[in-house]
Amino acid sequence: MPKTVIVTGAAGNLGTAVVDKFLAEGYYVLATVEPGTRHPFDPALTQLEIHEVDIADESATRQFVQSAYEVHKNIQATVLLVGGFAMGSIAETGLYELEKMFRLNFFTAYNVARPSFLRMQWQPEGGRVVLIGARPAIDPADGKGKMAYALSKSLLFTLSQLLNAAGEDKNVRSTVIVPSIIDTPANRSAMPGADFSTWVQAEELAARIEEASRTDSFPDEKVVKVYGGA
């Protein structure tokens, strides 16, 4: 039987590349999109299920994950791509801005990671949780103008460390993939004067995500930086 993975945020540019990579590698993919969102995937694909789930809703997300395990019995990995971005220095960042970014970038990840981990710990082969970090969360000079975004993303690194500590003897492992700016049409439109050569391609990032999702190995680096223009 094919290996099964959950991919959240599948309708975005990175999500599309990640789903395509997993399908090309022979996985069965359970992909989530926000309710009412259009997606580019062919409905005739037999190795792909599209589920409309509000990942910010804890109850709805838990039900989705539980149903996925009941139907497929074994989930090799969960890849958590849902998130958002906002500019803002500390002078421009109050609790409203913090809460918005925390809900988009941390709560959505935790809502999937928690029920997934609780199931994976009982799987004989364990499982993988792959999170998407951000350079501003580990580079203060870059993060000072993106205060809420950087703080919300920084929690993903702590979550990953805690998952690794809790899952060490169960072969449940977590990796944080940290990209530079991803080369997408939306980012090019938003930053037309930028040096695009320093950006990372979505396909390259997808390949690293697939590597981190394999249960037959685990990278020594639990934080994997994927920067363009090296």
Buried (B, 14 or more C-beta within 10 A) or exposed (E): EBBBBBBBBBBBBBBBBBBBBBBEBEBBBBBBBBEEEEBEBEEEEEEBBBBEBBBBBBEBBBEBBEEBBEEBEBBBBBBBBBBEBBEBEEEEBEEEBBEBBBBBBBBBBBBBBBBBBBBBBEBEEBBBBBBBBBBBBBEEEBBEBBBBBBBBBBBBBEBBBEBBEEBEEBBBBBBBBBBBBBBBEEBEEEEEEEEEEEBBBBEBBBBBBBBBBBBEEBEEEBBBBBEBEE
